[in-house]
Amino acid sequence: MSLRYCNADYRPMFAFHTIDSNAGYTEAALQAIEQSATDYVAWLDAPAQAA
């Protein structure tokens, strides 16, 4: 609520992007999601490794 009052450009720490389970998915889509998660964790760890 205070963020709306201040007109802050709030972005959540995590955004949820999912595959619709009713639409089905391919193995390539599953691999892309797994790689994306791995890349995100590596990005989070980068500042800790630089210090």
N, CA, C and O atoms as a printed pandas DataFrame, in Angstrom:
     atom_number atom_name residue_name chain_id  residue_number  x_coord  y_coord  z_coord
0              1         N          MET        A               1    0.819   -1.178    0.000
1              2        CA          MET        A               1    0.000    0.000    0.000
2              3         C          MET        A               1    0.870    1.251    0.000
3              4         O          MET        A               1    0.597    2.183   -0.757
4              5         N          SER        A               2    1.898    1.296    0.821
5              6        CA          SER        A               2    2.752    2.478    0.846
6              7         C          SER        A               2    3.509    2.637   -0.470
7              8         O          SER        A               2    3.811    3.759   -0.875
8              9         N          LEU        A               3    3.819    1.524   -1.143
9             10        CA          LEU        A               3    4.499    1.623   -2.425
10            11         C          LEU        A               3    3.607    2.289   -3.462
11            12         O          LEU        A               3    4.083    3.067   -4.289
12            13         N          ARG        A               4    2.335    1.987   -3.419
13            14        CA          ARG        A               4    1.406    2.627   -4.340
14            15         C          ARG        A               4    1.311    4.117   -4.017
15            16         O          ARG        A               4    1.249    4.946   -4.925
16            17         N          TYR        A               5    1.299    4.454   -2.741
17            18        CA          TYR        A               5    1.209    5.848   -2.325
18            19         C          TYR        A               5    2.427    6.634   -2.808
19            20         O          TYR        A               5    2.301    7.781   -3.234
20            21         N          CYS        A               6    3.581    6.027   -2.740
21            22        CA          CYS        A               6    4.824    6.701   -3.145
22            23         C          CYS        A               6    5.084    6.600   -4.642
23            24         O          CYS        A               6    6.056    7.168   -5.140
24            25         N          ASN        A               7    4.236    5.892   -5.357
25            26        CA          ASN        A               7    4.425    5.651   -6.789
26            27         C          ASN        A               7    5.771    4.987   -7.068
27            28         O          ASN        A               7    6.435    5.302   -8.055
28            29         N          ALA        A               8    6.159    4.084   -6.206
29            30        CA          ALA        A               8    7.436    3.386   -6.358
30            31         C          ALA        A               8    7.352    2.389   -7.505
31            32         O          ALA        A               8    6.290    1.839   -7.799
32            33         N          ASP        A               9    8.462    2.175   -8.126
33            34        CA          ASP        A               9    8.551    1.184   -9.191
34            35         C          ASP        A               9    8.910   -0.151   -8.550
35            36         O          ASP        A               9   10.038   -0.627   -8.683
36            37         N          TYR        A              10    7.955   -0.746   -7.859
37            38        CA          TYR        A              10    8.192   -1.984   -7.123
38            39         C          TYR        A              10    8.198   -3.165   -8.078
39            40         O          TYR        A              10    7.311   -3.305   -8.921
40            41         N          ARG        A              11    9.193   -4.000   -7.938
41            42        CA          ARG        A              11    9.254   -5.252   -8.688
42            43         C          ARG        A              11    9.504   -6.366   -7.692
43            44         O          ARG        A              11   10.447   -6.286   -6.905
44            45         N          PRO        A              12    8.684   -7.399   -7.708
45            46        CA          PRO        A              12    8.873   -8.476   -6.740
46            47         C          PRO        A              12   10.193   -9.205   -6.967
47            48         O          PRO        A              12   10.715   -9.248   -8.082
48            49         N          MET        A              13   10.717   -9.772   -5.892
49            50        CA          MET        A              13   11.973  -10.500   -5.987
50            51         C          MET        A              13   11.837  -11.702   -6.917
51            52         O          MET        A              13   12.756  -12.026   -7.669
52            53         N          PHE        A              14   10.695  -12.348   -6.855
53            54        CA          PHE        A              14   10.471  -13.521   -7.683
54            55         C          PHE        A              14    9.236  -13.305   -8.542
55            56         O          PHE        A              14    8.206  -12.834   -8.059
56            57         N          ALA        A              15    9.344  -13.642   -9.786
57            58        CA          ALA        A              15    8.195  -13.627  -10.683
58            59         C          ALA        A              15    7.915  -15.080  -11.051
59            60         O          ALA        A              15    8.836  -15.855  -11.306
60            61         N          PHE        A              16    6.671  -15.428  -11.075
61            62        CA          PHE        A              16    6.315  -16.808  -11.359
62            63         C          PHE        A              16    5.885  -16.933  -12.813
63            64         O          PHE        A              16    4.893  -16.342  -13.238
64            65         N          HIS        A              17    6.637  -17.702  -13.552
65            66        CA          HIS        A              17    6.325  -17.995  -14.943
66            67         C          HIS        A              17    6.177  -19.502  -15.026
67            68         O          HIS        A              17    7.123  -20.249  -14.776
68            69         N          THR        A              18    5.000  -19.930  -15.373
69            70        CA          THR        A              18    4.740  -21.371  -15.371
70            71         C          THR        A              18    4.239  -21.835  -16.727
71            72         O          THR        A              18    3.860  -21.039  -17.586
72            73         N          ILE        A              19    4.252  -23.116  -16.882
73            74        CA          ILE        A              19    3.674  -23.740  -18.057
74            75         C          ILE        A              19    2.279  -24.202  -17.669
75            76         O          ILE        A              19    2.096  -24.840  -16.632
76            77         N          ASP        A              20    1.312  -23.886  -18.487
77            78        CA          ASP        A              20   -0.055  -24.325  -18.228
78            79         C          ASP        A              20   -0.099  -25.846  -18.325
79            80         O          ASP        A              20    0.164  -26.417  -19.383
80            81         N          SER        A              21   -0.430  -26.489  -17.222
81            82        CA          SER        A              21   -0.407  -27.950  -17.196
82            83         C          SER        A              21   -1.439  -28.555  -18.138
83            84         O          SER        A              21   -1.282  -29.696  -18.570
84            85         N          ASN        A              22   -2.487  -27.815  -18.461
85            86        CA          ASN        A              22   -3.496  -28.334  -19.376
86            87         C          ASN        A              22   -3.049  -28.238  -20.830
87            88         O          ASN        A              22   -3.554  -28.964  -21.686
88            89         N          ALA        A              23   -2.110  -27.349  -21.107
89            90        CA          ALA        A              23   -1.668  -27.159  -22.484
90            91         C          ALA        A              23   -0.603  -28.173  -22.884
91            92         O          ALA        A              23   -0.330  -28.365  -24.069
92            93         N          GLY        A              24   -0.015  -28.810  -21.904
93            94        CA          GLY        A              24    1.065  -29.740  -22.202
94            95         C          GLY        A              24    2.355  -28.977  -22.436
95            96         O          GLY        A              24    2.340  -27.757  -22.602
96            97         N          TYR        A              25    3.454  -29.683  -22.449
97            98        CA          TYR        A              25    4.745  -29.044  -22.681
98            99         C          TYR        A              25    5.708  -30.065  -23.253
99           100         O          TYR        A              25    5.505  -31.274  -23.144
100          101         N          THR        A              26    6.744  -29.557  -23.855
101          102        CA          THR        A              26    7.736  -30.433  -24.472
102          103         C          THR        A              26    8.942  -30.562  -23.558
103          104         O          THR        A              26    9.090  -29.808  -22.596
104          105         N          GLU        A              27    9.782  -31.501  -23.858
105          106        CA          GLU        A              27   11.021  -31.681  -23.106
106          107         C          GLU        A              27   11.906  -30.448  -23.255
107          108         O          GLU        A              27   12.608  -30.072  -22.317
108          109         N          ALA        A              28   11.878  -29.818  -24.424
109          110        CA          ALA        A              28   12.678  -28.607  -24.647
110          111         C          ALA        A              28   12.222  -27.479  -23.728
111          112         O          ALA        A              28   13.051  -26.727  -23.214
112          113         N          ALA        A              29   10.919  -27.354  -23.516
113          114        CA          ALA        A              29   10.407  -26.315  -22.617
114          115         C          ALA        A              29   10.838  -26.588  -21.185
115          116         O          ALA        A              29   11.206  -25.661  -20.463
116          117         N          LEU        A              30   10.798  -27.823  -20.773
117          118        CA          LEU        A              30   11.225  -28.191  -19.421
118          119         C          LEU        A              30   12.711  -27.890  -19.226
119          120         O          LEU        A              30   13.107  -27.379  -18.178
120          121         N          GLN        A              31   13.522  -28.200  -20.215
121          122        CA          GLN        A              31   14.955  -27.919  -20.131
122          123         C          GLN        A              31   15.217  -26.416  -20.082
123          124         O          GLN        A              31   16.118  -25.968  -19.373
124          125         N          ALA        A              32   14.438  -25.635  -20.829
125          126        CA          ALA        A              32   14.610  -24.182  -20.822
126          127         C          ALA        A              32   14.304  -23.609  -19.448
127          128         O          ALA        A              32   14.990  -22.695  -18.992
128          129         N          ILE        A              33   13.288  -24.130  -18.788
129          130        CA          ILE        A              33   12.934  -23.668  -17.446
130          131         C          ILE        A              33   14.020  -24.051  -16.452
131          132         O          ILE        A              33   14.401  -23.242  -15.606
132          133         N          GLU        A              34   14.518  -25.270  -16.544
133          134        CA          GLU        A              34   15.591  -25.701  -15.642
134          135         C          GLU        A              34   16.850  -24.858  -15.837
135          136         O          GLU        A              34   17.513  -24.500  -14.864
136          137         N          GLN        A              35   17.179  -24.542  -17.087
137          138        CA          GLN        A              35   18.359  -23.715  -17.364
138          139         C          GLN        A              35   18.156  -22.298  -16.843
139          140         O          GLN        A              35   19.084  -21.684  -16.318
140          141         N          SER        A              36   16.946  -21.786  -16.988
141          142        CA          SER        A              36   16.640  -20.447  -16.494
142          143         C          SER        A              36   16.811  -20.379  -14.981
143          144         O          SER        A              36   17.354  -19.404  -14.460
144          145         N          ALA        A              37   16.356  -21.400  -14.279
145          146        CA          ALA        A              37   16.500  -21.428  -12.821
146          147         C          ALA        A              37   17.974  -21.501  -12.430
147          148         O          ALA        A              37   18.401  -20.836  -11.486
148          149         N          THR        A              38   18.743  -22.299  -13.146
149          150        CA          THR        A              38   20.179  -22.408  -12.878
150          151         C          THR        A              38   20.879  -21.075  -13.114
151          152         O          THR        A              38   21.721  -20.662  -12.316
152          153         N          ASP        A              39   20.533  -20.405  -14.205
153          154        CA          ASP        A              39   21.132  -19.101  -14.513
154          155         C          ASP        A              39   20.778  -18.064  -13.454
155          156         O          ASP        A              39   21.614  -17.238  -13.088
156          157         N          TYR        A              40   19.541  -18.105  -12.960
157          158        CA          TYR        A              40   19.107  -17.137  -11.956
158          159         C          TYR        A              40   19.869  -17.335  -10.644
159          160         O          TYR        A              40   20.290  -16.363  -10.018
160          161         N          VAL        A              41   20.043  -18.575  -10.233
161          162        CA          VAL        A              41   20.786  -18.849   -9.001
162          163         C          VAL        A              41   22.243  -18.418   -9.163
163          164         O          VAL        A              41   22.833  -17.875   -8.229
164          165         N          ALA        A              42   22.825  -18.651  -10.334
165          166        CA          ALA        A              42   24.203  -18.213  -10.582
166          167         C          ALA        A              42   24.296  -16.695  -10.521
167          168         O          ALA        A              42   25.274  -16.156  -10.003
168          169         N          TRP        A              43   23.298  -16.004  -11.040
169          170        CA          TRP        A              43   23.276  -14.538  -10.999
170          171         C          TRP        A              43   23.179  -14.045   -9.555
171          172         O          TRP        A              43   23.817  -13.058   -9.188
172          173         N          LEU        A              44   22.378  -14.734   -8.738
173          174        CA          LEU        A              44   22.265  -14.357   -7.330
174          175         C          LEU        A              44   23.578  -14.582   -6.588
175          176         O          LEU        A              44   23.920  -13.810   -5.692
176          177         N          ASP        A              45   24.311  -15.622   -6.946
177          178        CA          ASP        A              45   25.574  -15.948   -6.288
178          179         C          ASP        A              45   26.738  -15.075   -6.753
179          180         O          ASP        A              45   27.754  -15.004   -6.061
180          181         N          ALA        A              46   26.624  -14.421   -7.883
181          182        CA          ALA        A              46   27.736  -13.656   -8.459
182          183         C          ALA        A              46   28.288  -12.587   -7.513
183          184         O          ALA        A              46   29.508  -12.500   -7.379
184          185         N          PRO        A              47   27.463  -11.768   -6.848
185          186        CA          PRO        A              47   28.037  -10.767   -5.932
186          187         C          PRO        A              47   28.797  -11.404   -4.767
187          188         O          PRO        A              47   29.802  -10.855   -4.315
188          189         N          ALA        A              48   28.340  -12.532   -4.287
189          190        CA          ALA        A              48   29.010  -13.203   -3.171
190          191         C          ALA        A              48   30.375  -13.734   -3.607
191          192         O          ALA        A              48   31.322  -13.731   -2.821
192          193         N          GLN        A              49   30.475  -14.181   -4.836
193          194        CA          GLN        A              49   31.741  -14.709   -5.330
194          195         C          GLN        A              49   32.727  -13.586   -5.634
195          196         O          GLN        A              49   33.938  -13.788   -5.550
196          197         N          ALA        A              50   32.221  -12.404   -5.988
197          198        CA          ALA        A              50   33.091  -11.275   -6.313
198          199         C          ALA        A              50   33.708  -10.654   -5.058
199          200         O          ALA        A              50   34.754  -10.008   -5.125
200          201         N          ALA        A              51   33.057  -10.854   -3.927
201          202        CA          ALA        A              51   33.541  -10.232   -2.684
202          203         C          ALA        A              51   34.696  -10.967   -2.071
203          204         O          ALA        A              51   35.203  -10.559   -1.027
